[in-house]
């Protein structure tokens, strides 16, 4: 989990910053900005339940996870969700830079 933390935490922090600066900035207040934000959040919504299902299936059928492994896996899912939202916002902004 240390390697995962070293790789994911900086990405998580950067894309969380992207998300909040976009949502609270001028671009997020426009109609196109709200549409970009809503699309990004909607696209990321399935990550957590699908990931949780995979973790639970792994825990139930393949190998019993300890509490710390389970907790770390859930945090990884949360970080991946925020990273995906940030990437989605950046990619949608680059497709239409004048409108957002």
PDB file as gemmi writes it, atoms N, CA and C in Angstrom:
CRYST1    1.000    1.000    1.000  90.00  90.00  90.00 P 1                      
ATOM      1  N   UNK A   1       0.813  -1.202   0.000  1.00  0.00           N  
ATOM      2  CA  UNK A   1       0.000   0.000   0.000  1.00  0.00           C  
ATOM      3  C   UNK A   1       0.855   1.264   0.000  1.00  0.00           C  
ATOM      4  N   UNK A   2       2.086   1.167   0.444  1.00  0.00           N  
ATOM      5  CA  UNK A   2       2.959   2.343   0.472  1.00  0.00           C  
ATOM      6  C   UNK A   2       3.204   2.874  -0.941  1.00  0.00           C  
ATOM      7  N   UNK A   3       3.466   1.957  -1.877  1.00  0.00           N  
ATOM      8  CA  UNK A   3       3.712   2.364  -3.264  1.00  0.00           C  
ATOM      9  C   UNK A   3       2.467   3.021  -3.832  1.00  0.00           C  
ATOM     10  N   UNK A   4       1.313   2.454  -3.571  1.00  0.00           N  
ATOM     11  CA  UNK A   4       0.056   3.030  -4.045  1.00  0.00           C  
ATOM     12  C   UNK A   4      -0.141   4.418  -3.459  1.00  0.00           C  
ATOM     13  N   UNK A   5       0.147   4.580  -2.190  1.00  0.00           N  
ATOM     14  CA  UNK A   5       0.016   5.879  -1.555  1.00  0.00           C  
ATOM     15  C   UNK A   5       0.965   6.912  -2.137  1.00  0.00           C  
ATOM     16  N   UNK A   6       2.186   6.500  -2.419  1.00  0.00           N  
ATOM     17  CA  UNK A   6       3.168   7.418  -2.976  1.00  0.00           C  
ATOM     18  C   UNK A   6       2.759   7.857  -4.374  1.00  0.00           C  
ATOM     19  N   UNK A   7       2.140   6.966  -5.131  1.00  0.00           N  
ATOM     20  CA  UNK A   7       1.720   7.307  -6.488  1.00  0.00           C  
ATOM     21  C   UNK A   7       0.389   8.058  -6.522  1.00  0.00           C  
ATOM     22  N   UNK A   8      -0.566   7.642  -5.700  1.00  0.00           N  
ATOM     23  CA  UNK A   8      -1.910   8.201  -5.791  1.00  0.00           C  
ATOM     24  C   UNK A   8      -2.108   9.499  -5.018  1.00  0.00           C  
ATOM     25  N   UNK A   9      -1.466   9.663  -3.895  1.00  0.00           N  
ATOM     26  CA  UNK A   9      -1.714  10.845  -3.065  1.00  0.00           C  
ATOM     27  C   UNK A   9      -1.358  12.150  -3.786  1.00  0.00           C  
ATOM     28  N   UNK A  10      -0.200  12.268  -4.454  1.00  0.00           N  
ATOM     29  CA  UNK A  10       0.055  13.525  -5.171  1.00  0.00           C  
ATOM     30  C   UNK A  10      -0.958  13.783  -6.292  1.00  0.00           C  
ATOM     31  N   UNK A  11      -1.329  12.728  -7.020  1.00  0.00           N  
ATOM     32  CA  UNK A  11      -2.358  12.884  -8.059  1.00  0.00           C  
ATOM     33  C   UNK A  11      -3.692  13.289  -7.450  1.00  0.00           C  
ATOM     34  N   UNK A  12      -4.046  12.658  -6.341  1.00  0.00           N  
ATOM     35  CA  UNK A  12      -5.291  12.979  -5.646  1.00  0.00           C  
ATOM     36  C   UNK A  12      -5.307  14.446  -5.219  1.00  0.00           C  
ATOM     37  N   UNK A  13      -4.229  14.919  -4.640  1.00  0.00           N  
ATOM     38  CA  UNK A  13      -4.166  16.307  -4.197  1.00  0.00           C  
ATOM     39  C   UNK A  13      -4.267  17.276  -5.374  1.00  0.00           C  
ATOM     40  N   UNK A  14      -3.554  16.990  -6.452  1.00  0.00           N  
ATOM     41  CA  UNK A  14      -3.581  17.866  -7.615  1.00  0.00           C  
ATOM     42  C   UNK A  14      -4.980  17.923  -8.231  1.00  0.00           C  
ATOM     43  N   UNK A  15      -5.596  16.767  -8.462  1.00  0.00           N  
ATOM     44  CA  UNK A  15      -6.900  16.754  -9.123  1.00  0.00           C  
ATOM     45  C   UNK A  15      -8.019  17.215  -8.194  1.00  0.00           C  
ATOM     46  N   UNK A  16      -7.845  17.075  -6.885  1.00  0.00           N  
ATOM     47  CA  UNK A  16      -8.806  17.667  -5.955  1.00  0.00           C  
ATOM     48  C   UNK A  16      -8.719  19.186  -6.027  1.00  0.00           C  
ATOM     49  N   UNK A  17      -7.506  19.705  -6.138  1.00  0.00           N  
ATOM     50  CA  UNK A  17      -7.320  21.143  -6.332  1.00  0.00           C  
ATOM     51  C   UNK A  17      -7.976  21.608  -7.628  1.00  0.00           C  
ATOM     52  N   UNK A  18      -7.812  20.829  -8.704  1.00  0.00           N  
ATOM     53  CA  UNK A  18      -8.444  21.151  -9.981  1.00  0.00           C  
ATOM     54  C   UNK A  18      -9.963  21.182  -9.828  1.00  0.00           C  
ATOM     55  N   UNK A  19     -10.509  20.192  -9.157  1.00  0.00           N  
ATOM     56  CA  UNK A  19     -11.956  20.119  -8.964  1.00  0.00           C  
ATOM     57  C   UNK A  19     -12.479  21.324  -8.203  1.00  0.00           C  
ATOM     58  N   UNK A  20     -11.858  21.652  -7.088  1.00  0.00           N  
ATOM     59  CA  UNK A  20     -12.372  22.747  -6.263  1.00  0.00           C  
ATOM     60  C   UNK A  20     -12.135  24.113  -6.895  1.00  0.00           C  
ATOM     61  N   UNK A  21     -11.005  24.306  -7.561  1.00  0.00           N  
ATOM     62  CA  UNK A  21     -10.796  25.596  -8.223  1.00  0.00           C  
ATOM     63  C   UNK A  21     -11.759  25.774  -9.382  1.00  0.00           C  
ATOM     64  N   UNK A  22     -12.082  24.697 -10.076  1.00  0.00           N  
ATOM     65  CA  UNK A  22     -13.057  24.802 -11.167  1.00  0.00           C  
ATOM     66  C   UNK A  22     -14.459  25.034 -10.621  1.00  0.00           C  
ATOM     67  N   UNK A  23     -14.842  24.277  -9.609  1.00  0.00           N  
ATOM     68  CA  UNK A  23     -16.200  24.379  -9.073  1.00  0.00           C  
ATOM     69  C   UNK A  23     -16.454  25.723  -8.405  1.00  0.00           C  
ATOM     70  N   UNK A  24     -15.464  26.274  -7.730  1.00  0.00           N  
ATOM     71  CA  UNK A  24     -15.647  27.537  -7.006  1.00  0.00           C  
ATOM     72  C   UNK A  24     -15.215  28.746  -7.811  1.00  0.00           C  
ATOM     73  N   UNK A  25     -14.590  28.531  -8.971  1.00  0.00           N  
ATOM     74  CA  UNK A  25     -14.108  29.642  -9.785  1.00  0.00           C  
ATOM     75  C   UNK A  25     -15.174  30.159 -10.739  1.00  0.00           C  
ATOM     76  N   UNK A  26     -14.762  31.095 -11.571  1.00  0.00           N  
ATOM     77  CA  UNK A  26     -15.687  31.710 -12.530  1.00  0.00           C  
ATOM     78  C   UNK A  26     -16.192  30.694 -13.550  1.00  0.00           C  
ATOM     79  N   UNK A  27     -15.308  29.799 -13.973  1.00  0.00           N  
ATOM     80  CA  UNK A  27     -15.700  28.829 -15.005  1.00  0.00           C  
ATOM     81  C   UNK A  27     -16.801  27.892 -14.515  1.00  0.00           C  
ATOM     82  N   UNK A  28     -16.773  27.532 -13.254  1.00  0.00           N  
ATOM     83  CA  UNK A  28     -17.777  26.627 -12.717  1.00  0.00           C  
ATOM     84  C   UNK A  28     -19.132  27.265 -12.503  1.00  0.00           C  
ATOM     85  N   UNK A  29     -19.201  28.577 -12.560  1.00  0.00           N  
ATOM     86  CA  UNK A  29     -20.455  29.287 -12.321  1.00  0.00           C  
ATOM     87  C   UNK A  29     -21.282  29.459 -13.599  1.00  0.00           C  
ATOM     88  N   UNK A  30     -20.650  29.309 -14.764  1.00  0.00           N  
ATOM     89  CA  UNK A  30     -21.373  29.467 -16.022  1.00  0.00           C  
ATOM     90  C   UNK A  30     -22.196  28.210 -16.309  1.00  0.00           C  
ATOM     91  N   UNK A  31     -23.075  28.321 -17.278  1.00  0.00           N  
ATOM     92  CA  UNK A  31     -23.915  27.172 -17.649  1.00  0.00           C  
ATOM     93  C   UNK A  31     -23.074  26.027 -18.202  1.00  0.00           C  
ATOM     94  N   UNK A  32     -22.114  26.352 -19.063  1.00  0.00           N  
ATOM     95  CA  UNK A  32     -21.243  25.304 -19.609  1.00  0.00           C  
ATOM     96  C   UNK A  32     -20.358  24.703 -18.524  1.00  0.00           C  
ATOM     97  N   UNK A  33     -19.917  25.528 -17.602  1.00  0.00           N  
ATOM     98  CA  UNK A  33     -19.103  25.029 -16.500  1.00  0.00           C  
ATOM     99  C   UNK A  33     -19.873  24.078 -15.606  1.00  0.00           C  
ATOM    100  N   UNK A  34     -21.121  24.419 -15.324  1.00  0.00           N  
ATOM    101  CA  UNK A  34     -21.946  23.509 -14.520  1.00  0.00           C  
ATOM    102  C   UNK A  34     -22.202  22.207 -15.265  1.00  0.00           C  
ATOM    103  N   UNK A  35     -22.371  22.311 -16.583  1.00  0.00           N  
ATOM    104  CA  UNK A  35     -22.587  21.099 -17.383  1.00  0.00           C  
ATOM    105  C   UNK A  35     -21.340  20.211 -17.354  1.00  0.00           C  
ATOM    106  N   UNK A  36     -20.162  20.819 -17.488  1.00  0.00           N  
ATOM    107  CA  UNK A  36     -18.907  20.063 -17.424  1.00  0.00           C  
ATOM    108  C   UNK A  36     -18.761  19.399 -16.066  1.00  0.00           C  
ATOM    109  N   UNK A  37     -19.052  20.140 -15.010  1.00  0.00           N  
ATOM    110  CA  UNK A  37     -18.938  19.588 -13.662  1.00  0.00           C  
ATOM    111  C   UNK A  37     -19.928  18.444 -13.442  1.00  0.00           C  
ATOM    112  N   UNK A  38     -21.166  18.617 -13.880  1.00  0.00           N  
ATOM    113  CA  UNK A  38     -22.163  17.561 -13.721  1.00  0.00           C  
ATOM    114  C   UNK A  38     -21.809  16.313 -14.518  1.00  0.00           C  
ATOM    115  N   UNK A  39     -21.311  16.488 -15.745  1.00  0.00           N  
ATOM    116  CA  UNK A  39     -20.907  15.337 -16.546  1.00  0.00           C  
ATOM    117  C   UNK A  39     -19.728  14.605 -15.909  1.00  0.00           C  
ATOM    118  N   UNK A  40     -18.790  15.363 -15.374  1.00  0.00           N  
ATOM    119  CA  UNK A  40     -17.620  14.749 -14.738  1.00  0.00           C  
ATOM    120  C   UNK A  40     -18.021  13.956 -13.500  1.00  0.00           C  
ATOM    121  N   UNK A  41     -18.898  14.539 -12.696  1.00  0.00           N  
ATOM    122  CA  UNK A  41     -19.361  13.828 -11.493  1.00  0.00           C  
ATOM    123  C   UNK A  41     -20.195  12.609 -11.853  1.00  0.00           C  
ATOM    124  N   UNK A  42     -21.023  12.727 -12.878  1.00  0.00           N  
ATOM    125  CA  UNK A  42     -21.852  11.587 -13.294  1.00  0.00           C  
ATOM    126  C   UNK A  42     -21.002  10.455 -13.856  1.00  0.00           C  
ATOM    127  N   UNK A  43     -19.951  10.792 -14.584  1.00  0.00           N  
ATOM    128  CA  UNK A  43     -19.072   9.758 -15.130  1.00  0.00           C  
ATOM    129  C   UNK A  43     -18.290   9.037 -14.042  1.00  0.00           C  
ATOM    130  N   UNK A  44     -17.993   9.734 -12.952  1.00  0.00           N  
ATOM    131  CA  UNK A  44     -17.205   9.132 -11.871  1.00  0.00           C  
ATOM    132  C   UNK A  44     -18.073   8.387 -10.856  1.00  0.00           C  
ATOM    133  N   UNK A  45     -19.370   8.587 -10.902  1.00  0.00           N  
ATOM    134  CA  UNK A  45     -20.259   7.989  -9.903  1.00  0.00           C  
ATOM    135  C   UNK A  45     -20.168   6.466  -9.813  1.00  0.00           C  
ATOM    136  N   UNK A  46     -20.047   5.717 -10.899  1.00  0.00           N  
ATOM    137  CA  UNK A  46     -19.997   4.254 -10.774  1.00  0.00           C  
ATOM    138  C   UNK A  46     -18.702   3.690 -10.203  1.00  0.00           C  
ATOM    139  N   UNK A  47     -17.664   4.500 -10.105  1.00  0.00           N  
ATOM    140  CA  UNK A  47     -16.368   3.972  -9.658  1.00  0.00           C  
ATOM    141  C   UNK A  47     -16.460   3.402  -8.249  1.00  0.00           C  
ATOM    142  N   UNK A  48     -17.059   4.142  -7.328  1.00  0.00           N  
ATOM    143  CA  UNK A  48     -17.098   3.699  -5.938  1.00  0.00           C  
ATOM    144  C   UNK A  48     -17.941   2.430  -5.738  1.00  0.00           C  
ATOM    145  N   UNK A  49     -19.191   2.346  -6.228  1.00  0.00           N  
ATOM    146  CA  UNK A  49     -19.942   1.112  -6.007  1.00  0.00           C  
ATOM    147  C   UNK A  49     -19.368  -0.106  -6.729  1.00  0.00           C  
ATOM    148  N   UNK A  50     -18.853   0.089  -7.936  1.00  0.00           N  
ATOM    149  CA  UNK A  50     -18.266  -1.046  -8.652  1.00  0.00           C  
ATOM    150  C   UNK A  50     -16.981  -1.498  -7.954  1.00  0.00           C  
ATOM    151  N   UNK A  51     -16.173  -0.549  -7.540  1.00  0.00           N  
ATOM    152  CA  UNK A  51     -14.954  -0.896  -6.807  1.00  0.00           C  
ATOM    153  C   UNK A  51     -15.253  -1.578  -5.492  1.00  0.00           C  
ATOM    154  N   UNK A  52     -16.286  -1.099  -4.800  1.00  0.00           N  
ATOM    155  CA  UNK A  52     -16.675  -1.720  -3.540  1.00  0.00           C  
ATOM    156  C   UNK A  52     -17.138  -3.150  -3.771  1.00  0.00           C  
ATOM    157  N   UNK A  53     -17.906  -3.375  -4.843  1.00  0.00           N  
ATOM    158  CA  UNK A  53     -18.350  -4.726  -5.186  1.00  0.00           C  
ATOM    159  C   UNK A  53     -17.162  -5.636  -5.471  1.00  0.00           C  
ATOM    160  N   UNK A  54     -16.166  -5.125  -6.172  1.00  0.00           N  
ATOM    161  CA  UNK A  54     -14.976  -5.920  -6.470  1.00  0.00           C  
ATOM    162  C   UNK A  54     -14.210  -6.238  -5.189  1.00  0.00           C  
ATOM    163  N   UNK A  55     -14.068  -5.256  -4.304  1.00  0.00           N  
ATOM    164  CA  UNK A  55     -13.362  -5.486  -3.036  1.00  0.00           C  
ATOM    165  C   UNK A  55     -14.119  -6.497  -2.188  1.00  0.00           C  
ATOM    166  N   UNK A  56     -15.433  -6.362  -2.111  1.00  0.00           N  
ATOM    167  CA  UNK A  56     -16.234  -7.315  -1.331  1.00  0.00           C  
ATOM    168  C   UNK A  56     -16.163  -8.720  -1.920  1.00  0.00           C  
ATOM    169  N   UNK A  57     -16.184  -8.833  -3.239  1.00  0.00           N  
ATOM    170  CA  UNK A  57     -16.071 -10.144  -3.879  1.00  0.00           C  
ATOM    171  C   UNK A  57     -14.714 -10.772  -3.601  1.00  0.00           C  
ATOM    172  N   UNK A  58     -13.681  -9.961  -3.696  1.00  0.00           N  
ATOM    173  CA  UNK A  58     -12.343 -10.445  -3.384  1.00  0.00           C  
ATOM    174  C   UNK A  58     -12.276 -10.904  -1.925  1.00  0.00           C  
ATOM    175  N   UNK A  59     -12.847 -10.094  -1.035  1.00  0.00           N  
ATOM    176  CA  UNK A  59     -12.844 -10.412   0.393  1.00  0.00           C  
ATOM    177  C   UNK A  59     -13.634 -11.690   0.675  1.00  0.00           C  
ATOM    178  N   UNK A  60     -14.740 -11.884  -0.008  1.00  0.00           N  
ATOM    179  CA  UNK A  60     -15.592 -13.033   0.263  1.00  0.00           C  
ATOM    180  C   UNK A  60     -15.143 -14.331  -0.375  1.00  0.00           C  
ATOM    181  N   UNK A  61     -14.551 -14.246  -1.569  1.00  0.00           N  
ATOM    182  CA  UNK A  61     -14.293 -15.481  -2.306  1.00  0.00           C  
ATOM    183  C   UNK A  61     -12.818 -15.826  -2.470  1.00  0.00           C  
ATOM    184  N   UNK A  62     -11.947 -14.849  -2.470  1.00  0.00           N  
ATOM    185  CA  UNK A  62     -10.543 -15.128  -2.769  1.00  0.00           C  
ATOM    186  C   UNK A  62      -9.671 -15.089  -1.521  1.00  0.00           C  
ATOM    187  N   UNK A  63      -9.708 -13.967  -0.797  1.00  0.00           N  
ATOM    188  CA  UNK A  63      -8.826 -13.803   0.355  1.00  0.00           C  
ATOM    189  C   UNK A  63      -9.485 -12.856   1.347  1.00  0.00           C  
ATOM    190  N   UNK A  64      -9.487 -13.244   2.610  1.00  0.00           N  
ATOM    191  CA  UNK A  64     -10.046 -12.379   3.647  1.00  0.00           C  
ATOM    192  C   UNK A  64      -9.106 -11.196   3.883  1.00  0.00           C  
ATOM    193  N   UNK A  65      -9.667  -9.993   3.789  1.00  0.00           N  
ATOM    194  CA  UNK A  65      -8.890  -8.785   4.006  1.00  0.00           C  
ATOM    195  C   UNK A  65      -8.950  -8.385   5.477  1.00  0.00           C  
ATOM    196  N   UNK A  66      -7.836  -7.906   5.995  1.00  0.00           N  
ATOM    197  CA  UNK A  66      -7.845  -7.369   7.350  1.00  0.00           C  
ATOM    198  C   UNK A  66      -8.528  -6.003   7.319  1.00  0.00           C  
ATOM    199  N   UNK A  67      -8.816  -5.478   8.490  1.00  0.00           N  
ATOM    200  CA  UNK A  67      -9.476  -4.177   8.562  1.00  0.00           C  
ATOM    201  C   UNK A  67      -8.636  -3.093   7.901  1.00  0.00           C  
ATOM    202  N   UNK A  68      -7.333  -3.096   8.140  1.00  0.00           N  
ATOM    203  CA  UNK A  68      -6.476  -2.056   7.568  1.00  0.00           C  
ATOM    204  C   UNK A  68      -6.392  -2.182   6.049  1.00  0.00           C  
ATOM    205  N   UNK A  69      -6.352  -3.418   5.531  1.00  0.00           N  
ATOM    206  CA  UNK A  69      -6.345  -3.596   4.078  1.00  0.00           C  
ATOM    207  C   UNK A  69      -7.659  -3.122   3.458  1.00  0.00           C  
ATOM    208  N   UNK A  70      -8.759  -3.421   4.121  1.00  0.00           N  
ATOM    209  CA  UNK A  70     -10.072  -2.998   3.633  1.00  0.00           C  
ATOM    210  C   UNK A  70     -10.184  -1.474   3.648  1.00  0.00           C  
ATOM    211  N   UNK A  71      -9.755  -0.861   4.740  1.00  0.00           N  
ATOM    212  CA  UNK A  71      -9.791   0.596   4.864  1.00  0.00           C  
ATOM    213  C   UNK A  71      -8.918   1.259   3.805  1.00  0.00           C  
ATOM    214  N   UNK A  72      -7.722   0.738   3.600  1.00  0.00           N  
ATOM    215  CA  UNK A  72      -6.835   1.289   2.582  1.00  0.00           C  
ATOM    216  C   UNK A  72      -7.417   1.131   1.183  1.00  0.00           C  
ATOM    217  N   UNK A  73      -8.060   0.012   0.928  1.00  0.00           N  
ATOM    218  CA  UNK A  73      -8.687  -0.206  -0.379  1.00  0.00           C  
ATOM    219  C   UNK A  73      -9.808   0.788  -0.628  1.00  0.00           C  
ATOM    220  N   UNK A  74     -10.587   1.084   0.387  1.00  0.00           N  
ATOM    221  CA  UNK A  74     -11.667   2.053   0.236  1.00  0.00           C  
ATOM    222  C   UNK A  74     -11.102   3.453  -0.011  1.00  0.00           C  
ATOM    223  N   UNK A  75     -10.003   3.796   0.666  1.00  0.00           N  
ATOM    224  CA  UNK A  75      -9.386   5.102   0.424  1.00  0.00           C  
ATOM    225  C   UNK A  75      -8.831   5.193  -0.990  1.00  0.00           C  
ATOM    226  N   UNK A  76      -8.315   4.098  -1.492  1.00  0.00           N  
ATOM    227  CA  UNK A  76      -7.831   4.079  -2.870  1.00  0.00           C  
ATOM    228  C   UNK A  76      -8.987   4.342  -3.829  1.00  0.00           C  
ATOM    229  N   UNK A  77     -10.145   3.760  -3.560  1.00  0.00           N  
ATOM    230  CA  UNK A  77     -11.318   4.005  -4.402  1.00  0.00           C  
ATOM    231  C   UNK A  77     -11.723   5.477  -4.379  1.00  0.00           C  
ATOM    232  N   UNK A  78     -11.706   6.080  -3.210  1.00  0.00           N  
ATOM    233  CA  UNK A  78     -12.054   7.497  -3.101  1.00  0.00           C  
ATOM    234  C   UNK A  78     -11.047   8.345  -3.876  1.00  0.00           C  
ATOM    235  N   UNK A  79      -9.760   8.043  -3.734  1.00  0.00           N  
ATOM    236  CA  UNK A  79      -8.742   8.807  -4.445  1.00  0.00           C  
ATOM    237  C   UNK A  79      -8.875   8.634  -5.953  1.00  0.00           C  
ATOM    238  N   UNK A  80      -9.147   7.419  -6.410  1.00  0.00           N  
ATOM    239  CA  UNK A  80      -9.325   7.178  -7.841  1.00  0.00           C  
ATOM    240  C   UNK A  80     -10.535   7.951  -8.361  1.00  0.00           C  
ATOM    241  N   UNK A  81     -11.595   8.024  -7.573  1.00  0.00           N  
ATOM    242  CA  UNK A  81     -12.777   8.783  -7.988  1.00  0.00           C  
ATOM    243  C   UNK A  81     -12.446  10.255  -8.182  1.00  0.00           C  
ATOM    244  N   UNK A  82     -11.748  10.862  -7.242  1.00  0.00           N  
ATOM    245  CA  UNK A  82     -11.383  12.270  -7.364  1.00  0.00           C  
ATOM    246  C   UNK A  82     -10.403  12.500  -8.512  1.00  0.00           C  
ATOM    247  N   UNK A  83      -9.475  11.579  -8.714  1.00  0.00           N  
ATOM    248  CA  UNK A  83      -8.541  11.700  -9.823  1.00  0.00           C  
ATOM    249  C   UNK A  83      -9.293  11.656 -11.147  1.00  0.00           C  
ATOM    250  N   UNK A  84     -10.240  10.755 -11.257  1.00  0.00           N  
ATOM    251  CA  UNK A  84     -11.024  10.646 -12.489  1.00  0.00           C  
ATOM    252  C   UNK A  84     -11.856  11.905 -12.729  1.00  0.00           C  
ATOM    253  N   UNK A  85     -12.445  12.454 -11.683  1.00  0.00           N  
ATOM    254  CA  UNK A  85     -13.224  13.690 -11.826  1.00  0.00           C  
ATOM    255  C   UNK A  85     -12.323  14.823 -12.327  1.00  0.00           C  
ATOM    256  N   UNK A  86     -11.145  14.956 -11.740  1.00  0.00           N  
ATOM    257  CA  UNK A  86     -10.219  16.010 -12.160  1.00  0.00           C  
ATOM    258  C   UNK A  86      -9.760  15.842 -13.596  1.00  0.00           C  
ATOM    259  N   UNK A  87      -9.437  14.623 -13.988  1.00  0.00           N  
ATOM    260  CA  UNK A  87      -9.030  14.359 -15.370  1.00  0.00           C  
ATOM    261  C   UNK A  87     -10.179  14.671 -16.321  1.00  0.00           C  
ATOM    262  N   UNK A  88     -11.369  14.287 -15.932  1.00  0.00           N  
ATOM    263  CA  UNK A  88     -12.539  14.546 -16.767  1.00  0.00           C  
ATOM    264  C   UNK A  88     -12.784  16.045 -16.937  1.00  0.00           C  
ATOM    265  N   UNK A  89     -12.645  16.810 -15.870  1.00  0.00           N  
ATOM    266  CA  UNK A  89     -12.815  18.262 -15.959  1.00  0.00           C  
ATOM    267  C   UNK A  89     -11.771  18.868 -16.886  1.00  0.00           C  
ATOM    268  N   UNK A  90     -10.514  18.469 -16.714  1.00  0.00           N  
ATOM    269  CA  UNK A  90      -9.460  19.020 -17.568  1.00  0.00           C  
ATOM    270  C   UNK A  90      -9.667  18.661 -19.036  1.00  0.00           C  
ATOM    271  N   UNK A  91     -10.074  17.426 -19.303  1.00  0.00           N  
ATOM    272  CA  UNK A  91     -10.259  17.029 -20.703  1.00  0.00           C  
ATOM    273  C   UNK A  91     -11.455  17.735 -21.331  1.00  0.00           C  
ATOM    274  N   UNK A  92     -12.524  17.922 -20.571  1.00  0.00           N  
ATOM    275  CA  UNK A  92     -13.705  18.619 -21.100  1.00  0.00           C  
ATOM    276  C   UNK A  92     -13.424  20.111 -21.278  1.00  0.00           C  
ATOM    277  N   UNK A  93     -12.601  20.681 -20.410  1.00  0.00           N  
ATOM    278  CA  UNK A  93     -12.218  22.091 -20.560  1.00  0.00           C  
ATOM    279  C   UNK A  93     -11.372  22.275 -21.809  1.00  0.00           C  
ATOM    280  N   UNK A  94     -10.506  21.354 -22.107  1.00  0.00           N  
ATOM    281  CA  UNK A  94      -9.626  21.485 -23.274  1.00  0.00           C  
ATOM    282  C   UNK A  94     -10.383  21.295 -24.579  1.00  0.00           C  
ATOM    283  N   UNK A  95     -11.488  20.545 -24.547  1.00  0.00           N  
ATOM    284  CA  UNK A  95     -12.287  20.369 -25.761  1.00  0.00           C  
ATOM    285  C   UNK A  95     -12.968  21.673 -26.138  1.00  0.00           C  
ATOM    286  N   UNK A  96     -13.360  22.452 -25.143  1.00  0.00           N  
ATOM    287  CA  UNK A  96     -14.064  23.706 -25.397  1.00  0.00           C  
ATOM    288  C   UNK A  96     -13.492  24.801 -24.501  1.00  0.00           C  
ATOM    289  N   UNK A  97     -12.252  25.261 -24.768  1.00  0.00           N  
ATOM    290  CA  UNK A  97     -11.634  26.241 -23.870  1.00  0.00           C  
ATOM    291  C   UNK A  97     -12.308  27.600 -23.881  1.00  0.00           C  
ATOM    292  N   UNK A  98     -12.940  27.981 -24.978  1.00  0.00           N  
ATOM    293  CA  UNK A  98     -13.570  29.301 -25.027  1.00  0.00           C  
ATOM    294  C   UNK A  98     -14.861  29.339 -24.240  1.00  0.00           C  
ATOM    295  N   UNK A  99     -15.553  28.215 -24.168  1.00  0.00           N  
ATOM    296  CA  UNK A  99     -16.848  28.209 -23.496  1.00  0.00           C  
ATOM    297  C   UNK A  99     -16.766  27.997 -22.006  1.00  0.00           C  
ATOM    298  N   UNK A 100     -15.654  27.490 -21.508  1.00  0.00           N  
ATOM    299  CA  UNK A 100     -15.557  27.202 -20.083  1.00  0.00           C  
ATOM    300  C   UNK A 100     -14.505  28.070 -19.459  1.00  0.00           C  
TER     301      UNK A 100                                                      
END                                                                             
